[in-house]
Amino acid sequence: MRTLTKQEIERQDFVDNKIFELIQEILPESKKIDWDIEIIAAVRDAMRMQVVEEKKILSEQKFYPYIKI
């Protein structure tokens, strides 16, 4: 069974961390949130729709690598 490579895991971490940073930056100081993968995934999915499906800038695997089950 295939597993994600170190580089693919690093890409996932990079994307999720950048999205979390963006959320934190745009919220007022008094409204900061703890790490919440549900919120991060929702933003990631919206970005994927634009970057992968609408604008076709990157492939889905380049944007956020995953393993099909």
N, C-alpha and C positions, 0 to 999 in steps of 0.2 A: 504494500500500500504506500502510495506517495505521500510524503510530508512536505510542508513548506520549507523552502531553503532559508538559510539565515538572512539572505538578502530580501526575500519576500516578507519575512517576519519584520525585518527592519522597516520595510516600506509600509506595512500595515501600522506599525507603531508610529512612524512619522506622520502618516495621514491622520490617525486618531488624535495624536498629540497636537497637531496644528489646528485641527477643528476645535479641540478643547480650548486651546489658547485663544482662538478667534471668539468663541462664545464668552470666555472670561473677559476679553478686551471690550466687547461691545455692551456688556452688562454694566450697570452702575456699580460702583465700588461696594455699595451696601447689599447688592444682590448676587454676589459671586456664588457659584454652585460647586458642589463636590463633584468628583469624577462620576459621570453617569453615562454608561455606554449606550443606553437607550436613546438619549438625546444626541449623543455623538453619532450613532448609527443613522438616526433620522436625517441629520444634516449631511452625513456622508452619502446617503441614498439620493438626496436632492442634488448634491454636487455631481454624483455619478450620472444621474439623468441628463444633466447639462453637458458635462465633459465627455461622456462616453456615447450616450444615445443621441442627443440633439446636435452637438457641435462636432462630434467624432474627433476630438483632439487626441485622446488616448484610447487604447483598448481597455476593456474592463480589467483584464489581468495586470496591465501596467498601472492603472489607477489604484486598484486595491486587490492584490493577489489573493486567490483563494483556491481551494481544492473542491472540485465537484464530487459530490457523493453519489 
